[in-house]
Amino acid sequence: MDERVSVLVVERRSGTSLFPRAVGQNQRTMELLGFGGIAKDVPTQTPSESRFRVRVAASLRGPAFHEEVSHAVPSGLEVLSPARVGTAGQDKLEPLLRQRAEELGADLRFDTELVSFDEDDDGVTAVLRGRRDERTTQVRADYLVAADGNRSAVREALGVERHGSGSLGHNLSIIFDADLGDLVEPDQATLHVLYNEHASGVFITIDRAINRHLYSVGYDPASGQSPADFTTERCTELIRLATELPDLEPEIRAVRSWEMAAAVADRFRVGRVLLAGDAAKVTPPSGGFGGNTAVGDAYDLAWKLTAVLDATAGPGLLDTYDAERRPIAERVVAEALRLLSRRGADSAAQDTRDTAETTDTKDKEAEEASDRQRAVELTLGFRYRSSAVLIEDDDPADTEDPYRPTGRPGFRAPHVWLRGDGGKVSTVELFGDGFTLLAGPEGALWGDVAEDVVGRLGMTLRTHVIGQDLGDTDGEFLARYGIGASGVSLVRPDGVVAWRTADQSGDPAQALLGALTMVLAR
């Protein structure tokens, strides 16, 4: 966030979330959080350490119908990024985001809701109301970012329709504190998928140190059920049934209803209003894509809004938000639905039958390996297509294997280890603060070219000559970035390659000027 950009955040709740939704941050998300200055505070594991147990049963104490322990993330990710894998839930991540936003000068207003908004050619006028004092205030902003969830009132006010499967079920999550003894393993993260006649749902321990757990159960509005049915007494009864501890006295900390759904908004931008997070797309929890994709939306919007507001870029840059992020949302929702279809009650029953019939282990391992590869390509091998990346006309690929990066425009800039005065540094760690120019060992001229071009455009651009001011530790830079010794790669603030050229042929200054002018909609 540029210090010249004023930010106002309106949140109807009284504080950050108590619910550990969106648990886990993939390496791409951790890179973006690193650009934002908070990755160091997020609890992490190396990808090789991240293991997760899934247990299907009638209760926590009862015998398992099916059980597996697998890596929660694909193996071998250490070669793809310097970032570790985050393990925070929303309850742990939101306070970090809040603290960082406040450090940067953002105005955060809790217990406040948006009553109405009106857009004109020059900005957005919003009416806010305090939930405690009922006092209304009017504010004026250049842009409005709607991150108000699955049932976004802003999206509905704009008349933006959604497409997709829609509602997939209604659930209610109960956070409670209780000592469950040996029902909870201290060293193994476990998701218990419970199917029984009383209430099917999922159970997980949030924090073993304070004996905090979450039990999420389904309910059916069509049968007349509602969140109001889940009184403290009813929640206590359900927890006792799930744990088979009839005398347990759980301390109910919070109860919240939520809808599992799959849908993508038809548009992510309407004039000066932009949709992000669940307001733009909502996805089932399978695969853990929802929260990670929301962070991707936020970062994409952050650098583009900053560039437009400080006049580095033209307003047209914001059109690339929809062009880039909506296709990602479509892929994420489709993959989450695919995974969900294999994890329902019918699939659990089939898994049990398959286990009894000794399913071919090689087939199962191959299926899991395919799932892991799909996840890696979705999170690290995605490609953006918009006017903010200069892609050759004859290059139709929308994904690539990040284990074999090409450095083509639109793809995430590859991770390569370099040597600097301070020791080992990744190319990824050079990004996040404005545009970056990475030149080959014979590309020292690009530094002078960049200085001239950015002076004409009134922007900043960091230039690094790999092989001179930064050493190429393993000799991989040129091959991974797809340039020659005198070539250069232009990387956006989000770590995506915007443009590249193999050498210095022609007029380098004009080539760089043309690329930046196009990317920034100048």
KENUKE-687326 format. One line per field, with one value per residue (C-alpha): residue number from 0; residue in three letters; y, x negated, z. Coordinates in steps of 0.25 Angstrom, whole numbers. Each point is the difference from the previous one (the first is absolute). Last residue first. Layout:
<pts>
kolvex <- NUM_... .
torza <- ala_... .
py <- Y_... .
px <- X_... .
pz <- Z_... .
</pts>
This chain:
<pts>
kolvex <- 521_520_519_518_517_516_515_514_513_512_511_510_509_508_507_506_505_504_503_502_501_500_499_498_497_496_495_494_493_492_491_490_489_488_487_486_485_484_483_482_481_480_479_478_477_476_475_474_473_472_471_470_469_468_467_466_465_464_463_462_461_460_459_458_457_456_455_454_453_452_451_450_449_448_447_446_445_444_443_442_441_440_439_438_437_436_435_434_433_432_431_430_429_428_427_426_425_424_423_422_421_420_419_418_417_416_415_414_413_412_411_410_409_408_407_406_405_404_403_402_401_400_399_398_397_396_395_394_393_392_391_390_389_388_387_386_385_384_383_382_381_380_379_378_377_376_375_374_373_372_371_370_369_368_367_366_365_364_363_362_361_360_359_358_357_356_355_354_353_352_351_350_349_348_347_346_345_344_343_342_341_340_339_338_337_336_335_334_333_332_331_330_329_328_327_326_325_324_323_322_321_320_319_318_317_316_315_314_313_312_311_310_309_308_307_306_305_304_303_302_301_300_299_298_297_296_295_294_293_292_291_290_289_288_287_286_285_284_283_282_281_280_279_278_277_276_275_274_273_272_271_270_269_268_267_266_265_264_263_262_261_260_259_258_257_256_255_254_253_252_251_250_249_248_247_246_245_244_243_242_241_240_239_238_237_236_235_234_233_232_231_230_229_228_227_226_225_224_223_222_221_220_219_218_217_216_215_214_213_212_211_210_209_208_207_206_205_204_203_202_201_200_199_198_197_196_195_194_193_192_191_190_189_188_187_186_185_184_183_182_181_180_179_178_177_176_175_174_173_172_171_170_169_168_167_166_165_164_163_162_161_160_159_158_157_156_155_154_153_152_151_150_149_148_147_146_145_144_143_142_141_140_139_138_137_136_135_134_133_132_131_130_129_128_127_126_125_124_123_122_121_120_119_118_117_116_115_114_113_112_111_110_109_108_107_106_105_104_103_102_101_100_99_98_97_96_95_94_93_92_91_90_89_88_87_86_85_84_83_82_81_80_79_78_77_76_75_74_73_72_71_70_69_68_67_66_65_64_63_62_61_60_59_58_57_56_55_54_53_52_51_50_49_48_47_46_45_44_43_42_41_40_39_38_37_36_35_34_33_32_31_30_29_28_27_26_25_24_23_22_21_20_19_18_17_16_15_14_13_12_11_10_9_8_7_6_5_4_3_2_1_0 .
torza <- arg_ala_leu_val_met_thr_leu_ala_gly_leu_leu_ala_gln_ala_pro_asp_gly_ser_gln_asp_ala_thr_arg_trp_ala_val_val_gly_asp_pro_arg_val_leu_ser_val_gly_ser_ala_gly_ile_gly_tyr_arg_ala_leu_phe_glu_gly_asp_thr_asp_gly_leu_asp_gln_gly_ile_val_his_thr_arg_leu_thr_met_gly_leu_arg_gly_val_val_asp_glu_ala_val_asp_gly_trp_leu_ala_gly_glu_pro_gly_ala_leu_leu_thr_phe_gly_asp_gly_phe_leu_glu_val_thr_ser_val_lys_gly_gly_asp_gly_arg_leu_trp_val_his_pro_ala_arg_phe_gly_pro_arg_gly_thr_pro_arg_tyr_pro_asp_glu_thr_asp_ala_pro_asp_asp_asp_glu_ile_leu_val_ala_ser_ser_arg_tyr_arg_phe_gly_leu_thr_leu_glu_val_ala_arg_gln_arg_asp_ser_ala_glu_glu_ala_glu_lys_asp_lys_thr_asp_thr_thr_glu_ala_thr_asp_arg_thr_asp_gln_ala_ala_ser_asp_ala_gly_arg_arg_ser_leu_leu_arg_leu_ala_glu_ala_val_val_arg_glu_ala_ile_pro_arg_arg_glu_ala_asp_tyr_thr_asp_leu_leu_gly_pro_gly_ala_thr_ala_asp_leu_val_ala_thr_leu_lys_trp_ala_leu_asp_tyr_ala_asp_gly_val_ala_thr_asn_gly_gly_phe_gly_gly_ser_pro_pro_thr_val_lys_ala_ala_asp_gly_ala_leu_leu_val_arg_gly_val_arg_phe_arg_asp_ala_val_ala_ala_ala_met_glu_trp_ser_arg_val_ala_arg_ile_glu_pro_glu_leu_asp_pro_leu_glu_thr_ala_leu_arg_ile_leu_glu_thr_cys_arg_glu_thr_thr_phe_asp_ala_pro_ser_gln_gly_ser_ala_pro_asp_tyr_gly_val_ser_tyr_leu_his_arg_asn_ile_ala_arg_asp_ile_thr_ile_phe_val_gly_ser_ala_his_glu_asn_tyr_leu_val_his_leu_thr_ala_gln_asp_pro_glu_val_leu_asp_gly_leu_asp_ala_asp_phe_ile_ile_ser_leu_asn_his_gly_leu_ser_gly_ser_gly_his_arg_glu_val_gly_leu_ala_glu_arg_val_ala_ser_arg_asn_gly_asp_ala_ala_val_leu_tyr_asp_ala_arg_val_gln_thr_thr_arg_glu_asp_arg_arg_gly_arg_leu_val_ala_thr_val_gly_asp_asp_asp_glu_asp_phe_ser_val_leu_glu_thr_asp_phe_arg_leu_asp_ala_gly_leu_glu_glu_ala_arg_gln_arg_leu_leu_pro_glu_leu_lys_asp_gln_gly_ala_thr_gly_val_arg_ala_pro_ser_leu_val_glu_leu_gly_ser_pro_val_ala_his_ser_val_glu_glu_his_phe_ala_pro_gly_arg_leu_ser_ala_ala_val_arg_val_arg_phe_arg_ser_glu_ser_pro_thr_gln_thr_pro_val_asp_lys_ala_ile_gly_gly_phe_gly_leu_leu_glu_met_thr_arg_gln_asn_gln_gly_val_ala_arg_pro_phe_leu_ser_thr_gly_ser_arg_arg_glu_val_val_leu_val_ser_val_arg_glu_asp_met .
py <- 20_-13_-5_-12_7_12_-9_-9_12_7_-13_-2_14_0_-13_5_-12_-12_0_-15_-10_9_-1_6_0_-12_-1_2_9_13_-3_-7_5_-10_3_-5_2_-14_-6_-1_-11_3_-14_-2_14_-2_-14_1_-6_12_11_12_13_13_-6_-14_5_14_6_12_6_9_12_9_14_-6_8_-2_-15_-1_7_-8_-13_2_3_-13_-8_3_-10_-11_-9_-8_-1_10_0_13_1_8_6_-6_-15_-6_-3_-11_-8_0_-7_5_-7_9_14_5_-8_-14_-5_-12_0_0_2_13_-4_-2_11_2_-12_-4_-14_-8_-15_-4_11_-9_10_6_9_-4_6_6_5_14_3_4_14_1_11_0_-13_-15_-5_-14_-10_-10_4_-2_-8_-7_-5_-4_-8_-7_-4_-5_-8_-6_-4_-7_-7_-5_-5_-8_-5_-5_-9_0_-11_-4_4_13_2_-2_11_9_-2_4_12_4_-1_9_10_1_-3_10_10_-1_2_12_6_-1_7_11_2_0_10_9_0_4_12_5_4_7_5_7_4_10_7_4_8_11_4_-4_8_10_-2_-5_-9_-7_-2_-6_-10_-4_-2_-7_-11_-1_-1_-10_-9_0_-4_-12_-5_1_-8_-10_-10_-12_-3_12_2_13_14_10_15_3_-11_7_13_8_14_12_13_-5_-14_-9_-15_-4_-13_-3_-14_-11_-12_-1_-4_9_4_1_5_-5_6_-4_-12_-5_-15_-7_-15_-10_-8_-1_-8_11_3_-3_9_11_-1_1_13_6_-3_6_13_1_-5_2_14_-4_-5_-13_1_-12_8_8_-13_-1_-4_-1_6_-3_8_-2_8_-8_12_-6_-9_12_-2_-15_-5_-5_-2_-2_-10_2_-10_-12_-1_4_7_6_1_9_-3_8_-10_4_2_-11_3_-11_-2_11_8_12_9_14_2_6_-4_1_-1_-5_2_-7_0_14_4_-9_10_14_14_12_14_10_10_0_-16_2_10_-9_-11_-13_-8_10_15_3_11_10_14_10_15_2_9_-3_3_-3_-6_-2_-13_1_-15_-4_12_4_3_8_-1_9_-6_7_10_-5_-3_-11_-1_-8_-5_-5_-5_-6_4_-8_1_12_-2_12_-4_7_-10_-5_-2_-9_-8_-2_-4_-10_-6_-1_-6_-11_-7_-1_-2_-13_0_-12_7_-8_5_11_-2_-5_-11_-9_-1_-5_-14_-7_5_6_-6_-12_-13_-7_-9_-5_-7_-6_4_-7_9_9_13_-4_-7_-1_6_4_9_2_12_1_13_-3_-2_14_7_4_14_9_14_11_0_0_14_11_1_-6_-12_-1_-2_-10_-7_-1_-6_-10_-5_6_-9_1_7_0_0_8_10_11_14_10_6_-5_10_3_12_2_14_2_12_-1_9_-11_-9_-14 .
px <- 4_7_-11_-4_1_-9_-9_-3_-1_-10_-8_0_-3_-12_-5_0_-3_-8_-2_3_10_11_10_14_9_-5_8_-6_12_-8_-2_-12_-8_-9_-13_-10_-15_-3_12_14_9_2_-3_-12_-6_0_-4_-15_1_-4_3_-8_7_-7_-7_6_14_1_11_9_10_11_6_10_1_1_-11_-9_4_-5_-14_-3_5_-9_-12_2_3_-14_-5_6_-12_3_15_10_11_8_10_13_5_-3_4_-12_-14_3_6_-14_-5_-11_-12_-11_1_-9_8_1_12_9_11_15_7_9_14_6_6_-13_-8_-10_-1_2_-2_4_11_7_7_14_7_-8_5_-13_1_4_-12_4_-2_6_8_9_6_-3_-5_-6_0_-11_-2_14_7_-12_-3_14_1_-13_4_13_-7_-9_12_6_-13_-1_14_-3_-13_7_10_12_0_15_2_-7_9_13_-5_-4_14_7_-9_4_14_-1_-8_-15_-1_10_-7_-13_7_8_-13_-7_12_0_-15_0_12_-7_-13_8_6_-13_-7_10_8_-12_-5_11_-7_-12_10_-1_-14_-12_-11_11_-1_14_-1_-13_5_13_-8_-9_11_10_-9_-4_14_4_-11_3_14_-5_-8_13_8_-10_-1_2_14_6_11_-2_6_-4_0_7_-8_-13_1_10_-4_8_-5_7_6_-12_0_10_8_-2_-5_8_-2_7_-1_8_-4_6_-8_-1_-10_-7_8_-7_2_5_-2_9_5_-14_2_-8_10_12_-5_-3_14_6_-8_4_15_-2_-7_11_-1_14_-2_-9_12_7_14_-3_-4_-9_-9_-11_-14_-10_-14_-7_-12_-10_-8_-8_-9_-13_7_5_10_3_9_14_8_15_11_11_8_0_-15_-11_-12_-12_-11_-11_-13_-12_-10_-9_10_10_14_9_-11_5_12_-3_11_1_10_2_13_1_14_2_9_-2_-5_6_-4_-5_-6_4_1_8_-5_12_-9_8_-1_-15_0_9_-10_6_-13_-8_-1_-13_5_-12_5_-8_-3_6_10_6_13_3_12_1_7_-8_-4_1_-6_6_-8_5_-9_-3_-8_-10_-2_10_11_3_10_-1_9_1_-14_-2_-8_-3_-15_-6_-14_-8_-12_-13_-11_-1_15_0_-11_7_13_-7_-7_14_6_-10_2_15_0_-8_-15_-8_-9_-8_-15_-4_-14_8_1_-12_6_13_-5_12_14_8_8_-9_7_6_12_13_13_11_-7_4_8_-6_0_14_6_-13_-8_-14_-9_-14_-9_-15_-8_-15_-4_6_-8_9_6_6_2_-9_-11_11_5_-7_9_-10_-1_15_-1_-11_8_12_-8_-6_14_6_8_14_10_10_-6_12_-3_0_-5_8_14_6_6_-14_-3_-15_-4_-13_-8_-10_-13_-7_1_5 .
pz <- -80_1_10_-8_-13_4_7_-12_-9_9_1_-15_-3_10_-6_-15_-9_6_15_2_4_3_11_4_12_8_13_13_5_-1_-15_-6_-12_-6_-7_-11_-1_4_-7_6_4_14_5_-10_3_15_2_2_14_8_-10_6_3_-3_-12_-5_1_-3_9_-3_9_-7_6_-7_-7_-14_-7_12_0_-14_2_12_-6_-12_9_8_-13_-5_11_-8_-3_13_-3_5_10_0_12_1_14_13_0_-7_3_10_-11_-7_12_9_6_7_4_-11_-10_-5_-8_1_-11_2_-13_-3_0_-14_-8_-8_-2_10_-4_12_1_14_-1_-11_-8_-2_-9_-13_-13_-4_-15_3_9_14_5_14_5_-12_6_0_14_1_11_3_15_6_-11_-5_14_3_-13_3_14_-5_-11_11_8_-12_-3_15_-1_-13_6_13_-8_8_11_-1_14_-3_-12_8_10_-11_-6_13_1_-14_3_12_-7_-3_-15_-5_9_-7_-14_6_6_-14_-7_10_-1_-15_-1_10_-7_-13_8_5_-12_-9_12_6_-14_-1_11_-9_-8_11_-5_7_8_4_15_0_-12_5_14_-5_-9_12_9_-9_-4_15_4_-11_4_15_-4_-8_12_8_-9_-5_11_-9_5_7_-10_-9_0_-11_-1_14_5_-2_-8_-8_-6_0_-8_-12_2_1_4_-10_-2_14_3_8_8_14_14_9_13_14_12_15_9_13_5_13_-1_12_-3_8_-12_-7_-13_-7_-11_9_11_-10_-6_14_4_-13_3_14_-5_-10_-14_-5_-3_-11_-8_-3_-7_-9_-11_9_2_10_-1_11_3_13_3_12_10_11_3_-4_-10_-9_-11_2_-12_-1_-13_-2_1_11_7_-9_-2_-10_6_-8_10_-5_7_3_7_11_12_-4_4_6_10_9_-5_9_-5_-6_-11_-14_-7_-15_-6_-14_-12_-13_-14_-4_-14_-11_-9_-5_7_-3_2_3_6_13_0_-1_11_9_-1_4_-2_8_1_-7_-8_-4_-2_-8_1_13_7_14_6_15_7_15_4_13_1_-15_-5_-13_-13_-13_-12_-11_-11_-10_-11_-11_10_10_11_12_11_14_2_14_12_12_-4_-7_-5_-5_-7_4_-4_14_1_-12_6_13_-7_-10_12_8_-12_-2_14_0_-15_2_-1_-5_-10_-10_-1_-10_-8_-12_-10_5_14_-6_-1_6_-3_12_11_-1_3_12_-4_7_-4_8_13_13_10_10_-9_-5_-12_-8_-11_4_-8_5_-5_-2_-3_4_-15_-3_10_11_4_10_-6_6_-10_-11_4_-8_-12_-10_10_0_-15_1_11_-9_-11_9_5_12_10_7_-8_12_14_6_11_-11_2_8_3_-13_-11_-6_-7_-5_-4_-8_-3_-11_1_9_-12_4 .
</pts>
